Amino acid sequence: MKLMITVGIIVFSTIGSWIGQLMSNGNWFGLWSLLLGTIGSFAGIWAGYQAAKYFEL
């Protein structure tokens, strides 16, 4: 379960930060990047937990 949650956090926070930096003209430490990275991390926790339940790891 830890592995799936960790992978979910890494993938979703990276995608969220990447979308945020596109919105703030390439600034990785801009408000949008930090906000969407945080939201992506929480989404990654949820997705990793659901995946771990589904695959019973």
Gaussian input, Z-matrix of N, CA and C with variables (Angstrom, degrees):
# hf/3-21g

backbone

0 1
 N
 C     1     B1
 C     2     B2     1     A1
 N     3     B3     2     A2     1     D1
 C     4     B4     3     A3     2     D2
 C     5     B5     4     A4     3     D3
 N     6     B6     5     A5     4     D4
 C     7     B7     6     A6     5     D5
 C     8     B8     7     A7     6     D6
 N     9     B9     8     A8     7     D7
 C    10    B10     9     A9     8     D8
 C    11    B11    10    A10     9     D9
 N    12    B12    11    A11    10    D10
 C    13    B13    12    A12    11    D11
 C    14    B14    13    A13    12    D12
 N    15    B15    14    A14    13    D13
 C    16    B16    15    A15    14    D14
 C    17    B17    16    A16    15    D15
 N    18    B18    17    A17    16    D16
 C    19    B19    18    A18    17    D17
 C    20    B20    19    A19    18    D18
 N    21    B21    20    A20    19    D19
 C    22    B22    21    A21    20    D20
 C    23    B23    22    A22    21    D21
 N    24    B24    23    A23    22    D22
 C    25    B25    24    A24    23    D23
 C    26    B26    25    A25    24    D24
 N    27    B27    26    A26    25    D25
 C    28    B28    27    A27    26    D26
 C    29    B29    28    A28    27    D27
 N    30    B30    29    A29    28    D28
 C    31    B31    30    A30    29    D29
 C    32    B32    31    A31    30    D30
 N    33    B33    32    A32    31    D31
 C    34    B34    33    A33    32    D32
 C    35    B35    34    A34    33    D33
 N    36    B36    35    A35    34    D34
 C    37    B37    36    A36    35    D35
 C    38    B38    37    A37    36    D36
 N    39    B39    38    A38    37    D37
 C    40    B40    39    A39    38    D38
 C    41    B41    40    A40    39    D39
 N    42    B42    41    A41    40    D40
 C    43    B43    42    A42    41    D41
 C    44    B44    43    A43    42    D42
 N    45    B45    44    A44    43    D43
 C    46    B46    45    A45    44    D44
 C    47    B47    46    A46    45    D45
 N    48    B48    47    A47    46    D46
 C    49    B49    48    A48    47    D47
 C    50    B50    49    A49    48    D48
 N    51    B51    50    A50    49    D49
 C    52    B52    51    A51    50    D50
 C    53    B53    52    A52    51    D51
 N    54    B54    53    A53    52    D52
 C    55    B55    54    A54    53    D53
 C    56    B56    55    A55    54    D54
 N    57    B57    56    A56    55    D55
 C    58    B58    57    A57    56    D56
 C    59    B59    58    A58    57    D57
 N    60    B60    59    A59    58    D58
 C    61    B61    60    A60    59    D59
 C    62    B62    61    A61    60    D60
 N    63    B63    62    A62    61    D61
 C    64    B64    63    A63    62    D62
 C    65    B65    64    A64    63    D63
 N    66    B66    65    A65    64    D64
 C    67    B67    66    A66    65    D65
 C    68    B68    67    A67    66    D66
 N    69    B69    68    A68    67    D67
 C    70    B70    69    A69    68    D68
 C    71    B71    70    A70    69    D69
 N    72    B72    71    A71    70    D70
 C    73    B73    72    A72    71    D71
 C    74    B74    73    A73    72    D72
 N    75    B75    74    A74    73    D73
 C    76    B76    75    A75    74    D74
 C    77    B77    76    A76    75    D75
 N    78    B78    77    A77    76    D76
 C    79    B79    78    A78    77    D77
 C    80    B80    79    A79    78    D78
 N    81    B81    80    A80    79    D79
 C    82    B82    81    A81    80    D80
 C    83    B83    82    A82    81    D81
 N    84    B84    83    A83    82    D82
 C    85    B85    84    A84    83    D83
 C    86    B86    85    A85    84    D84
 N    87    B87    86    A86    85    D85
 C    88    B88    87    A87    86    D86
 C    89    B89    88    A88    87    D87
 N    90    B90    89    A89    88    D88
 C    91    B91    90    A90    89    D89
 C    92    B92    91    A91    90    D90
 N    93    B93    92    A92    91    D91
 C    94    B94    93    A93    92    D92
 C    95    B95    94    A94    93    D93
 N    96    B96    95    A95    94    D94
 C    97    B97    96    A96    95    D95
 C    98    B98    97    A97    96    D96
 N    99    B99    98    A98    97    D97
 C   100   B100    99    A99    98    D98
 C   101   B101   100   A100    99    D99
 N   102   B102   101   A101   100   D100
 C   103   B103   102   A102   101   D101
 C   104   B104   103   A103   102   D102
 N   105   B105   104   A104   103   D103
 C   106   B106   105   A105   104   D104
 C   107   B107   106   A106   105   D105
 N   108   B108   107   A107   106   D106
 C   109   B109   108   A108   107   D107
 C   110   B110   109   A109   108   D108
 N   111   B111   110   A110   109   D109
 C   112   B112   111   A111   110   D110
 C   113   B113   112   A112   111   D111
 N   114   B114   113   A113   112   D112
 C   115   B115   114   A114   113   D113
 C   116   B116   115   A115   114   D114
 N   117   B117   116   A116   115   D115
 C   118   B118   117   A117   116   D116
 C   119   B119   118   A118   117   D117
 N   120   B120   119   A119   118   D118
 C   121   B121   120   A120   119   D119
 C   122   B122   121   A121   120   D120
 N   123   B123   122   A122   121   D121
 C   124   B124   123   A123   122   D122
 C   125   B125   124   A124   123   D123
 N   126   B126   125   A125   124   D124
 C   127   B127   126   A126   125   D125
 C   128   B128   127   A127   126   D126
 N   129   B129   128   A128   127   D127
 C   130   B130   129   A129   128   D128
 C   131   B131   130   A130   129   D129
 N   132   B132   131   A131   130   D130
 C   133   B133   132   A132   131   D131
 C   134   B134   133   A133   132   D132
 N   135   B135   134   A134   133   D133
 C   136   B136   135   A135   134   D134
 C   137   B137   136   A136   135   D135
 N   138   B138   137   A137   136   D136
 C   139   B139   138   A138   137   D137
 C   140   B140   139   A139   138   D138
 N   141   B141   140   A140   139   D139
 C   142   B142   141   A141   140   D140
 C   143   B143   142   A142   141   D141
 N   144   B144   143   A143   142   D142
 C   145   B145   144   A144   143   D143
 C   146   B146   145   A145   144   D144
 N   147   B147   146   A146   145   D145
 C   148   B148   147   A147   146   D146
 C   149   B149   148   A148   147   D147
 N   150   B150   149   A149   148   D148
 C   151   B151   150   A150   149   D149
 C   152   B152   151   A151   150   D150
 N   153   B153   152   A152   151   D151
 C   154   B154   153   A153   152   D152
 C   155   B155   154   A154   153   D153
 N   156   B156   155   A155   154   D154
 C   157   B157   156   A156   155   D155
 C   158   B158   157   A157   156   D156
 N   159   B159   158   A158   157   D157
 C   160   B160   159   A159   158   D158
 C   161   B161   160   A160   159   D159
 N   162   B162   161   A161   160   D160
 C   163   B163   162   A162   161   D161
 C   164   B164   163   A163   162   D162
 N   165   B165   164   A164   163   D163
 C   166   B166   165   A165   164   D164
 C   167   B167   166   A166   165   D165
 N   168   B168   167   A167   166   D166
 C   169   B169   168   A168   167   D167
 C   170   B170   169   A169   168   D168

   B1=1.4455
   B2=1.5269
   B3=1.3376
   B4=1.4610
   B5=1.5195
   B6=1.3241
   B7=1.4580
   B8=1.5197
   B9=1.3222
   B10=1.4668
   B11=1.5311
   B12=1.3192
   B13=1.4650
   B14=1.5264
   B15=1.3285
   B16=1.4629
   B17=1.5229
   B18=1.3200
   B19=1.4631
   B20=1.5236
   B21=1.3252
   B22=1.4652
   B23=1.5190
   B24=1.3235
   B25=1.4632
   B26=1.5223
   B27=1.3236
   B28=1.4652
   B29=1.5197
   B30=1.3315
   B31=1.4698
   B32=1.5230
   B33=1.3206
   B34=1.4561
   B35=1.5222
   B36=1.3387
   B37=1.4642
   B38=1.5279
   B39=1.3325
   B40=1.4637
   B41=1.5210
   B42=1.3095
   B43=1.4715
   B44=1.5280
   B45=1.3281
   B46=1.4573
   B47=1.5218
   B48=1.3182
   B49=1.4631
   B50=1.5212
   B51=1.3172
   B52=1.4634
   B53=1.5308
   B54=1.3143
   B55=1.4616
   B56=1.5274
   B57=1.3329
   B58=1.4610
   B59=1.5121
   B60=1.3230
   B61=1.4633
   B62=1.5156
   B63=1.3198
   B64=1.4656
   B65=1.5280
   B66=1.3291
   B67=1.4628
   B68=1.5262
   B69=1.3377
   B70=1.4681
   B71=1.5292
   B72=1.3106
   B73=1.4722
   B74=1.5268
   B75=1.3231
   B76=1.4502
   B77=1.5044
   B78=1.3100
   B79=1.4520
   B80=1.5364
   B81=1.3465
   B82=1.4633
   B83=1.5254
   B84=1.3240
   B85=1.4551
   B86=1.5225
   B87=1.3310
   B88=1.4568
   B89=1.5206
   B90=1.3060
   B91=1.4654
   B92=1.5218
   B93=1.3256
   B94=1.4637
   B95=1.5151
   B96=1.3057
   B97=1.4591
   B98=1.5226
   B99=1.3173
   B100=1.4600
   B101=1.5208
   B102=1.3203
   B103=1.4613
   B104=1.5257
   B105=1.3260
   B106=1.4564
   B107=1.5236
   B108=1.3198
   B109=1.4596
   B110=1.5183
   B111=1.3280
   B112=1.4612
   B113=1.5163
   B114=1.3199
   B115=1.4626
   B116=1.5265
   B117=1.3332
   B118=1.4567
   B119=1.5209
   B120=1.3228
   B121=1.4644
   B122=1.5193
   B123=1.3255
   B124=1.4575
   B125=1.5229
   B126=1.3245
   B127=1.4648
   B128=1.5286
   B129=1.3222
   B130=1.4539
   B131=1.5177
   B132=1.3252
   B133=1.4634
   B134=1.5176
   B135=1.3072
   B136=1.4692
   B137=1.5329
   B138=1.3261
   B139=1.4627
   B140=1.5265
   B141=1.3179
   B142=1.4570
   B143=1.5161
   B144=1.3169
   B145=1.4587
   B146=1.5259
   B147=1.3341
   B148=1.4606
   B149=1.5299
   B150=1.3294
   B151=1.4666
   B152=1.5314
   B153=1.3216
   B154=1.4576
   B155=1.5246
   B156=1.3292
   B157=1.4525
   B158=1.5287
   B159=1.3269
   B160=1.4552
   B161=1.5287
   B162=1.3330
   B163=1.4511
   B164=1.5198
   B165=1.3424
   B166=1.4650
   B167=1.5215
   B168=1.3321
   B169=1.4656
   B170=1.5049
   A1=110.50
   A2=117.16
   A3=119.99
   A4=111.62
   A5=115.90
   A6=120.29
   A7=111.15
   A8=117.06
   A9=120.49
   A10=111.18
   A11=117.39
   A12=120.94
   A13=110.12
   A14=117.09
   A15=120.41
   A16=111.36
   A17=116.73
   A18=120.43
   A19=110.43
   A20=116.90
   A21=120.77
   A22=112.04
   A23=116.82
   A24=120.54
   A25=110.79
   A26=116.75
   A27=120.36
   A28=110.92
   A29=116.65
   A30=120.49
   A31=111.59
   A32=117.65
   A33=120.56
   A34=112.65
   A35=118.37
   A36=119.25
   A37=110.76
   A38=116.92
   A39=120.05
   A40=110.81
   A41=116.57
   A42=120.20
   A43=110.25
   A44=116.93
   A45=120.14
   A46=112.70
   A47=116.70
   A48=120.42
   A49=111.29
   A50=116.30
   A51=120.58
   A52=110.98
   A53=117.09
   A54=120.25
   A55=109.93
   A56=117.15
   A57=121.33
   A58=112.80
   A59=117.59
   A60=118.61
   A61=110.85
   A62=118.23
   A63=119.77
   A64=110.89
   A65=115.94
   A66=120.56
   A67=112.07
   A68=117.25
   A69=119.43
   A70=111.53
   A71=116.50
   A72=123.88
   A73=113.66
   A74=117.44
   A75=121.34
   A76=115.96
   A77=119.03
   A78=122.41
   A79=109.23
   A80=116.12
   A81=120.38
   A82=112.31
   A83=118.42
   A84=121.78
   A85=112.11
   A86=116.33
   A87=120.94
   A88=110.97
   A89=115.29
   A90=121.32
   A91=111.58
   A92=117.21
   A93=120.02
   A94=111.65
   A95=117.13
   A96=120.82
   A97=110.97
   A98=117.02
   A99=120.51
   A100=111.78
   A101=116.84
   A102=120.94
   A103=111.28
   A104=116.92
   A105=119.48
   A106=112.15
   A107=117.87
   A108=120.65
   A109=111.65
   A110=116.85
   A111=121.45
   A112=111.04
   A113=116.43
   A114=120.38
   A115=110.07
   A116=116.68
   A117=120.89
   A118=112.29
   A119=116.81
   A120=119.98
   A121=111.37
   A122=116.82
   A123=119.81
   A124=111.36
   A125=116.61
   A126=120.23
   A127=109.97
   A128=117.43
   A129=121.52
   A130=112.87
   A131=116.68
   A132=120.24
   A133=109.68
   A134=116.07
   A135=120.41
   A136=111.32
   A137=116.91
   A138=120.79
   A139=111.33
   A140=117.37
   A141=120.69
   A142=112.39
   A143=116.38
   A144=120.54
   A145=110.79
   A146=116.09
   A147=119.80
   A148=111.25
   A149=117.02
   A150=121.05
   A151=110.55
   A152=117.36
   A153=120.74
   A154=110.77
   A155=117.64
   A156=120.78
   A157=110.84
   A158=115.99
   A159=120.93
   A160=111.36
   A161=116.79
   A162=120.91
   A163=113.36
   A164=116.87
   A165=123.97
   A166=112.29
   A167=116.19
   A168=120.69
   A169=110.56
   D1=-39.21
   D2=-179.46
   D3=-61.23
   D4=-39.24
   D5=-178.78
   D6=-63.95
   D7=-45.42
   D8=-178.77
   D9=-64.75
   D10=-40.75
   D11=179.25
   D12=-67.05
   D13=-41.07
   D14=179.07
   D15=-63.68
   D16=-44.02
   D17=177.74
   D18=-63.27
   D19=-41.07
   D20=177.91
   D21=-61.14
   D22=-43.71
   D23=178.96
   D24=-62.77
   D25=-46.88
   D26=-177.51
   D27=-62.75
   D28=-48.03
   D29=-176.47
   D30=-67.38
   D31=-50.31
   D32=-175.31
   D33=-70.00
   D34=-36.81
   D35=178.58
   D36=-69.89
   D37=-35.38
   D38=177.43
   D39=-65.68
   D40=-44.05
   D41=178.68
   D42=-64.42
   D43=-43.61
   D44=178.59
   D45=-61.78
   D46=-42.90
   D47=178.64
   D48=-66.87
   D49=-38.44
   D50=179.10
   D51=-63.46
   D52=-43.77
   D53=177.38
   D54=-64.94
   D55=-39.94
   D56=178.53
   D57=-63.47
   D58=-39.54
   D59=179.56
   D60=-71.21
   D61=-27.55
   D62=173.71
   D63=-66.89
   D64=-35.31
   D65=-179.55
   D66=-74.83
   D67=-26.12
   D68=-177.97
   D69=-110.45
   D70=36.13
   D71=172.92
   D72=56.88
   D73=44.80
   D74=174.03
   D75=84.71
   D76=8.22
   D77=-179.45
   D78=-90.06
   D79=106.06
   D80=-178.53
   D81=-69.40
   D82=-20.70
   D83=-179.91
   D84=-106.89
   D85=20.54
   D86=177.42
   D87=-77.92
   D88=169.58
   D89=-177.53
   D90=-59.81
   D91=-45.89
   D92=-177.75
   D93=-64.63
   D94=-40.40
   D95=-179.32
   D96=-64.52
   D97=-45.16
   D98=179.17
   D99=-67.07
   D100=-41.24
   D101=-179.28
   D102=-65.65
   D103=-49.09
   D104=-178.54
   D105=-71.30
   D106=-29.36
   D107=173.59
   D108=-65.11
   D109=-39.81
   D110=177.65
   D111=-67.01
   D112=-45.55
   D113=177.85
   D114=-62.81
   D115=-39.32
   D116=177.18
   D117=-63.61
   D118=-35.78
   D119=178.07
   D120=-64.23
   D121=-43.96
   D122=177.94
   D123=-66.07
   D124=-38.03
   D125=176.17
   D126=-65.51
   D127=-35.90
   D128=177.83
   D129=-66.85
   D130=-37.24
   D131=175.41
   D132=-61.87
   D133=-46.90
   D134=-179.85
   D135=-63.83
   D136=-46.44
   D137=-178.91
   D138=-65.18
   D139=-40.90
   D140=177.98
   D141=-64.61
   D142=-39.33
   D143=178.04
   D144=-65.66
   D145=-44.10
   D146=179.34
   D147=-64.92
   D148=-40.28
   D149=178.56
   D150=-65.14
   D151=-40.24
   D152=179.59
   D153=-66.06
   D154=-37.61
   D155=176.41
   D156=-65.84
   D157=-41.21
   D158=-176.73
   D159=-68.65
   D160=-44.03
   D161=-177.92
   D162=-90.45
   D163=-5.36
   D164=178.02
   D165=52.99
   D166=53.72
   D167=178.94
   D168=-94.61

